[in-house]
Amino acid sequence: MTRITDSVALVTGGSRGIGKALVEELYARGARKVYATARDASTVTHPDAVPLTLEVTDPDAVAVAAEQAGDITILVNNAGGSVGASFLGSPVEDVRREFEANFYGPLLVTRAFVPVIERNGGGHVLTTHSVLSWLGRGGSYSASKAALWSQTNSLRLELLGRGIAVTGLHMGYVDTDMTAGVDAPKATAADVARLAVDGIESGAHEVLADDISRQVKSGLAAGLTALYPELAG
């Protein structure tokens, strides 16, 4: 289990949406300092957060951030992108761009900060996935999040015995700017952040933050036609 009180955390993509809610929740639970990263640090609005400029796909920028935030014990990989390219109809470069943001970006950040967390006595990594990690309806977005889920599972094993626990966070639609045009049930960013930080504190391997993520996860063992009914016809 990881203690939030008096901890120092870093949240990538911490200026809006789920990232901003995570920054707020960490402070509400007693974190001493929370770094919030964004491509433009001036967009970080939490009055107590420490803003950092970071493009997670840039190895040099990630290295600089690891030097600037050398006191953290909790890393939250929240930054990502959403292209949703078609595998057959979109430029391959769009697919690559999705993987750069959603797979390689979190990997670069984790690789840079694991030694920092170890030096500081151990801690926690939380990585934001999606229900589409398990459901291939989002083209390249689904594929990149599925790869990220696998990455997180592998890192959890690699970090056994090194004093760093790993939690994967899954959810469906969340009421943020990114889903403003979607007419579907949505969780609130505050509720997702609360459950995510609960998971950090309890040492949960995974947090399923809404009904749809719980339903889809339970359906993985039911066969492909349960997840994709059109295949049954």
C-alpha positions as CSV (number, residue, x, y, z in Angstrom):
1,M,0.0,0.0,0.0
2,T,1.1,3.5,-0.7
3,R,0.6,6.4,1.6
4,I,-0.8,9.6,0.0
5,T,-0.3,11.8,3.0
6,D,2.9,13.8,2.7
7,S,3.7,12.1,-0.6
8,V,5.1,13.8,-3.7
9,A,3.4,12.9,-7.0
10,L,3.6,13.7,-10.7
11,V,0.6,13.6,-13.0
12,T,1.2,13.8,-16.7
13,G,-1.6,15.6,-18.6
14,G,-2.5,17.3,-15.3
15,S,-4.0,20.5,-16.7
16,R,-7.5,19.3,-17.6
17,G,-10.0,16.4,-17.5
18,I,-9.1,13.3,-15.5
19,G,-5.5,14.6,-15.0
20,K,-6.7,17.7,-13.3
21,A,-9.2,15.7,-11.2
22,L,-6.3,13.4,-10.1
23,V,-4.2,16.4,-9.1
24,E,-7.1,17.7,-7.0
25,E,-7.8,14.3,-5.4
26,L,-4.1,13.8,-4.5
27,Y,-4.0,17.1,-2.7
28,A,-7.4,16.4,-1.0
29,R,-5.9,13.2,0.4
30,G,-2.9,15.0,1.9
31,A,-0.2,14.9,-0.8
32,R,2.6,17.4,0.1
33,K,3.4,18.3,-3.5
34,V,1.9,17.4,-6.9
35,Y,3.7,18.2,-10.2
36,A,1.2,18.6,-13.0
37,T,2.6,18.4,-16.6
38,A,1.2,19.7,-19.8
39,R,2.6,20.6,-23.2
40,D,1.9,24.2,-22.1
41,A,2.6,24.5,-18.4
42,S,0.6,27.8,-18.3
43,T,-2.6,25.7,-18.7
44,V,-2.1,24.2,-15.2
45,T,-4.6,26.0,-13.0
46,H,-4.6,24.2,-9.7
47,P,-3.2,26.9,-7.2
48,D,-1.0,24.4,-5.4
49,A,0.2,22.3,-8.2
50,V,3.8,22.6,-9.5
51,P,3.4,23.1,-13.3
52,L,5.9,21.4,-15.6
53,T,6.2,21.6,-19.4
54,L,6.3,18.1,-20.8
55,E,5.8,16.4,-24.1
56,V,5.8,12.7,-23.1
57,T,6.9,11.5,-26.6
58,D,10.1,13.6,-26.4
59,P,12.9,11.7,-24.6
60,D,14.9,14.8,-23.9
61,A,11.9,16.6,-22.4
62,V,11.2,13.5,-20.3
63,A,14.8,13.4,-19.0
64,V,14.5,17.1,-18.0
65,A,11.3,16.4,-16.1
66,A,12.8,13.6,-14.2
67,E,15.6,15.9,-13.1
68,Q,13.1,18.7,-12.1
69,A,10.8,16.3,-10.2
70,G,13.5,14.3,-8.5
71,D,11.5,14.0,-5.2
72,I,8.5,12.0,-6.4
73,T,7.3,8.7,-5.0
74,I,4.0,8.5,-7.0
75,L,3.9,8.6,-10.8
76,V,0.6,8.9,-12.7
77,N,0.8,8.3,-16.4
78,N,-2.3,10.1,-17.6
79,A,-1.3,12.0,-20.7
80,G,-2.3,10.4,-24.1
81,G,-4.0,11.1,-27.4
82,S,-7.0,10.0,-29.3
83,V,-6.8,9.6,-33.1
84,G,-8.9,6.4,-33.5
85,A,-7.5,5.8,-37.0
86,S,-8.9,3.0,-39.2
87,F,-6.4,0.3,-39.8
88,L,-7.4,0.1,-43.5
89,G,-8.6,3.6,-44.3
90,S,-6.3,5.9,-42.4
91,P,-2.6,6.9,-43.0
92,V,-0.3,4.6,-41.2
93,E,1.3,7.7,-39.7
94,D,-1.9,8.3,-37.8
95,V,-1.6,4.8,-36.3
96,R,2.0,5.5,-35.4
97,R,1.1,8.8,-33.8
98,E,-1.4,7.1,-31.6
99,F,1.1,4.6,-30.4
100,E,3.7,7.3,-29.7
101,A,1.2,9.1,-27.4
102,N,-0.4,6.1,-25.7
103,F,2.3,3.5,-25.6
104,Y,5.8,4.9,-26.0
105,G,5.1,8.1,-24.1
106,P,4.1,6.4,-20.9
107,L,7.0,3.9,-21.4
108,L,9.5,6.8,-21.7
109,V,8.1,8.5,-18.6
110,T,8.1,5.3,-16.5
111,R,11.6,4.4,-17.5
112,A,12.8,7.8,-16.5
113,F,11.0,7.9,-13.1
114,V,11.4,4.4,-11.8
115,P,15.0,5.2,-10.7
116,V,13.8,8.4,-9.1
117,I,11.1,6.5,-7.1
118,E,13.6,3.8,-6.1
119,R,16.0,6.4,-4.8
120,N,13.2,8.0,-2.8
121,G,12.4,4.7,-1.0
122,G,9.8,3.2,-3.3
123,G,6.3,4.1,-4.2
124,H,3.7,3.7,-6.9
125,V,2.9,4.0,-10.7
126,L,-0.6,4.4,-11.8
127,T,-1.3,4.3,-15.6
128,T,-4.6,5.4,-17.2
129,H,-6.0,2.8,-19.7
130,S,-9.5,2.5,-21.1
131,V,-12.3,0.0,-21.5
132,L,-11.1,0.0,-25.1
133,S,-8.0,-1.8,-23.9
134,W,-10.3,-4.8,-24.0
135,L,-12.6,-3.9,-26.9
136,G,-11.4,-3.4,-30.4
137,R,-13.9,-0.8,-31.5
138,G,-11.7,2.2,-31.6
139,G,-9.2,1.4,-34.3
140,S,-5.7,2.5,-33.5
141,Y,-6.8,4.0,-30.1
142,S,-8.0,0.6,-28.9
143,A,-4.8,-1.1,-30.2
144,S,-2.6,1.4,-28.4
145,K,-4.5,1.1,-25.1
146,A,-4.4,-2.7,-25.4
147,A,-0.6,-2.5,-25.8
148,L,-0.4,-0.1,-22.9
149,W,-2.4,-2.6,-20.7
150,S,0.1,-5.3,-21.6
151,Q,3.0,-2.9,-20.9
152,T,1.5,-2.2,-17.5
153,N,1.1,-5.9,-16.7
154,S,4.7,-6.5,-17.7
155,L,6.0,-3.6,-15.7
156,R,4.1,-4.8,-12.6
157,L,6.1,-8.0,-12.8
158,E,9.4,-6.3,-13.5
159,L,9.0,-4.0,-10.5
160,L,8.2,-6.8,-8.1
161,G,10.7,-6.7,-5.3
162,R,11.8,-3.1,-6.2
163,G,9.4,-1.3,-3.9
164,I,7.2,0.1,-6.6
165,A,3.6,-1.1,-7.0
166,V,1.7,-0.7,-10.2
167,T,-2.0,0.1,-10.8
168,G,-3.9,0.1,-14.1
169,L,-7.0,2.4,-14.3
170,H,-9.8,1.5,-16.8
171,M,-12.9,3.5,-17.6
172,G,-15.4,4.1,-20.3
173,Y,-16.7,7.6,-21.2
174,V,-15.8,10.3,-18.7
175,D,-17.4,13.7,-18.7
176,T,-14.5,15.8,-20.0
177,D,-13.9,18.2,-23.0
178,M,-12.8,15.2,-25.1
179,T,-16.3,13.5,-24.8
180,A,-18.4,16.7,-25.0
181,G,-19.9,15.5,-28.3
182,V,-20.7,12.0,-27.1
183,D,-24.3,11.2,-26.1
184,A,-23.7,8.3,-23.7
185,P,-23.6,7.6,-20.0
186,K,-20.4,9.2,-18.5
187,A,-18.6,8.9,-15.3
188,T,-17.4,12.1,-13.7
189,A,-13.7,12.9,-13.6
190,A,-13.9,13.4,-9.9
191,D,-15.4,9.9,-9.3
192,V,-12.7,8.3,-11.5
193,A,-9.9,10.2,-9.7
194,R,-11.3,9.2,-6.3
195,L,-11.4,5.5,-7.3
196,A,-7.9,5.7,-8.8
197,V,-6.4,7.2,-5.7
198,D,-8.3,4.6,-3.6
199,G,-6.5,2.0,-5.8
200,I,-3.1,3.6,-5.1
201,E,-3.7,3.6,-1.4
202,S,-4.9,0.0,-1.3
203,G,-2.3,-1.4,-3.7
204,A,-4.9,-2.5,-6.2
205,H,-3.5,-4.1,-9.4
206,E,-6.4,-2.7,-11.4
207,V,-9.2,-0.1,-10.9
208,L,-12.4,-0.6,-12.9
209,A,-13.9,2.9,-12.5
210,D,-17.4,2.4,-14.0
211,D,-20.0,-0.2,-14.9
212,I,-19.0,-0.5,-18.5
213,S,-15.4,-1.3,-17.7
214,R,-16.5,-3.9,-15.2
215,Q,-19.0,-5.4,-17.7
216,V,-16.4,-5.6,-20.5
217,K,-13.7,-7.1,-18.3
218,S,-16.0,-9.8,-17.1
219,G,-17.0,-10.5,-20.7
220,L,-13.4,-11.3,-21.8
221,A,-13.9,-15.0,-20.7
222,A,-17.2,-15.3,-22.6
223,G,-15.8,-15.5,-26.1
224,L,-15.6,-13.1,-29.0
225,T,-19.3,-13.2,-29.8
226,A,-20.1,-11.8,-26.3
227,L,-18.0,-8.8,-27.0
228,Y,-18.9,-8.5,-30.7
229,P,-22.5,-9.8,-31.2
230,E,-22.3,-9.1,-34.9
231,L,-19.9,-12.0,-35.3
232,A,-22.7,-14.4,-34.1
233,G,-24.8,-13.8,-37.2
